């Protein structure tokens, strides 16, 4: 079964066409990287997938249903937004923030039970920050914060994980560490992953397939095909002959060689 | 002073309003709603004037008018054609102007106006106290049930929306309970100072802890304590109760600021 299906999707925002005739499918268990230049409509694509912006025409299916009709099943989708910082003074602990991801699973009074706290601890354990559960959320480092938001996205039985620029603001080692964790979780929890990034190199080294958009879909395929495609140059309006070497360099850093 | 029934009612009122403002103040400070709170409190003047002219209970008309103004300000600001502070500025001025014009049609309007602008806690009747208590229970219950969802919206509105949380409805609920709280507090400290009781104890509590449970408890405690101490000082020195209550709260804030800056 396909986890995500975009069928001739058009999105207009404030009278401007942001996405035009976008069609693709993501099989369950796949890792789709979404790339494109600034202003290409990558975040809008994710927001349409999540039902946060209306589709002007065409249709989107997420886990077999239209996003707006997911209702109580919305917890099957975990969302890690583009977020570089959280207010240092936000009055909640890491555990409280992760618990927010389980609100859909609680009763009418939204009072966490011991099973909810157990799931929170498990999610924090998955991302390797169980020891930070009682720390104020605003006192985490950039890398710890990404892990906390990832734990929030995972703590309600998530099947599809959607990430928007999850490594923006991180240095290269932290970025590689984050993507390594993501790949590990994808396998361990049998997740489908859709990840947007402006960082073509990073995504090309991690994703099982890539799409490149710039308002329209330019190319969809495995990273090797996409990186060497002529369509990529069209999307970015520049040459990408250096890419093969850069990706090899990136992979060497990832493996620690 | 507690040998007098009016003083007992005043004391009960400042405690209840202090606790309630401390609770709602947590969200006012967290979500930076201080200016919208000013807009709502000033709109109460228009609502009071309408009530007095129509022969309806002024507190009821003020509550209805304040709720409508709060929702209208929020709705227009969400359209993003004009900034939120400009929308609040327009509604604040319009409500005050409407109130002044309507009240000026009555004889002795200055006395009505003075009471609502600066509060008249010593004149609170048993029925008004019961109404304030009832509203406090209602508002606290609503906040209790929606608390974690409201906290989620405060943390990240977009993610809350993506997870199917009813963000717009939660925002509307928050504005309604804020408007109700403000109208309940207007009798105690007045239109001009109710905002201080919403913001100052919560801001003081935020200086001491980053745990929302402790922050809310501290904010409510400071709100009630400011009320009791302010009312006592007002009785001892024969000064305006509303002003004395707010000055106590503000003194706690600056003392906390000094202590916490040194740490």
Interface residues (C-beta under 8 A of the other chain):
Chain A: X50 X51 X52 X70 X71 X72 X74 X75 X77 X79 X81 X83 X86 X89 X90 X91 X92 X93 X96 X97 X99 X100 X101 X103 X104 X106 X108 X109 X110 X112 X136 X137 X138 X139 X152
Chain B: X30 X144 X145 X146 X147 X148 X149 X151 X152 X154 X155 X156 X158 X159 X160 X161 X162 X163 X164 X165 X206 X209 X210 X211 X212 X215
